[in-house]
Amino acid sequence: MLPRLDPDLKAWLAPFVMGPVNTRVVRRSAALLGYGADFHYQEYLRVGPGALAGLAATSVSGGMQASRVAMGFAGVRALAARFAPKPGEGPAEAPMDGGSFQCELLARSARGHVLRERVSDSGDPGNRAATKMVCTAAFALVRERDWLPGKGGVLMPASGLGAVLLEHLRAAGMALEVDA
């Protein structure tokens, strides 16, 4: 929850608003896939290099902490609900279409080998990209049943769909690039 200067990314990092949710999904996938007890995962928002970025990362961190505490009060929740968009009042089409995202993943093995991956796509990540991911996963479940890993139960995308999902996401236009 605190900002930090990351030597690998050479940038200030702040907590990412979706980090608490995404982290649980990744850790569940890691457990299902048997990554082992030494597996660690954390998600951050890359702010950038320099003192101004450090101040921005600190501001993001402080704002998130203050929001979390404030939302513990019923009056604040009621006020937030009053100003929040109502169902069907989401963003307009143009901003959702005009957005984009880029995510950089960095992994370090126990022996120190570093692997970087970039995931990017056009469209707003919370609306367009998330919808593409969900629909692509559903399509893969229907069309590729014979190629799926074959495990049952409550699975995460990585453990339930594996490489099949990656192939379908690439075919749908999402960029997934790995630097070994």
N, C-alpha and C positions, 0 to 999 in steps of 0.2 A: 504493500500500500504506500510505500515511500518512494520518492524519486531516487534515481541513481544514475551515475555516469558509468556506462558500459564500455569496457576497453575493447571488446570484440567489434562492436558496432560503432565505436567512436562517437557516441551520441548520448544525450540525456534521455532517460526513459521515465515515463510516468505510468501509473496504473491505467489499464485499459478498461473502459466501462463494461465490456462484455467478458473480461478476463475471469471473474468468478464463475460464470456459467461455462465458458469454453474450457476452462481448466479441468472442471469435473468430467466433461466428456472425454477429454484427452487422457486423463488419468484412468478412467474406466476402460477405455480402449487399450491402454498400456497393460492393465491388469488382465484383460481378456486375451491379449496377444502374448502374454508372458514375458514382458520386457524386463522384469526383475525388480528387486527391491531398490536398486541403485538408480532407477529411472526418476528423473525430476523434470518438472515442466512448470513454466511460469510465462505469463503473457503480459506484454507491456505495449504502451503507445510510444513510438519513437518520436521525440520532439526535435532533436537536432543537436549540433555541437555548440559550444560557447556558453558564456555566462547568461545571456538572455534566454537561451533554451533551458538552462538550469533553473532560472526563475520561473519560466513557463511550466516546467515539469513540477516544480514545487507548488505552483498555483493549482494545477490540475489535481495533484494529490490532495492538497488542502480542501479544495472544492468538493472532491468526491467524499472525503471524510465528513465534512460539514453537512453535505446532503444526506449521507447515511444516518447521521445522528438526528438531523432535523426531521427526516421522514419517520422517526420513531414517535413523533407527536401527532395525535389525531387531527389537531387543528391545521398543522402544516400539510398533512395528507389531503385534507378536505380542500384547502386552498389550491394545492397542486392539481387536484382533480377538476376544480372549477376552471382552470386555465388550460388544462391538457386538451388535445384534440378529442372530439367525440368519435365513436365508431363511424367510419365512412368519411371522416374529415382529415384524412392523412395528407401527405404532400401531393402536390400537383404532378402530373406526368412528366413535364419537362425537367424539373430538378432530379427526379428519380432516373430518368434516362441520361441526363447529363453528368451524373456522378461516376465515380470509379473507385477502385481500391487497389492497394498493393500491400501484400503482407510478406515479410521476410522471416523465415524460420532458420534458426541456427541451432545445430546439434553438435555436441562434443562427446566423443566416446570416452570410455574409461582410460583409454590409452592416449587421449589428447587429439585424435583426428577430428577435424572440424568439417561439417557438411552444412551447406547453405541451400535453402530452397526459397524461391519466390513464387507467390501465388498472386495473380492479378486478373482483373476483368473490368469491363465497362459496366456502368449502371450503379446505382446506389447500393452499397453493400447490404444494408438492412432490408431493402425491398427487392431490388432486381436480382442481385447475386444470391441472396438467401433463397429466393423463389426458384432460381435456376438450379441451385444445389438440391433442394427438396424434390423438384420435379425430375431432375436427372437421376436421383437415387431411386425414385419410384419407377421410372422407366427401366433402370438397370434391374430392379427386382423382378419386373414383369418379363423383360426380354432376355435376360441372361441367367435364368435359374440354374442351368446346368453348369455354369462357370463360377458360381458363388462358393465361398469357403465351406458351406454346409453345416455350420453351427446353428443351433436353435436358441430360443430364449430371447431375452431383451438384450439387443446388441447395439453397438455404436456403429456409425458409418464405416469406420476403418475395419472393425472386426467382422461386420456383417456383409460388407460389399467388397472390401479390399481393393485390389488393382482394377477390378471391373469398374468401380466408381471413377477412378482416375481416368480411365480410357474414355468413359462417357462424358466426364467434365471437359476433357480436352476437345472432344468432338463437338461439344456445345459452345466452344470458344473461350473457355477459361485457360489462361496461361499457367502452366505448372513447370517450372524450370529448376533443375538441380545442378549445383556446382559441387563436384566431389573434391 
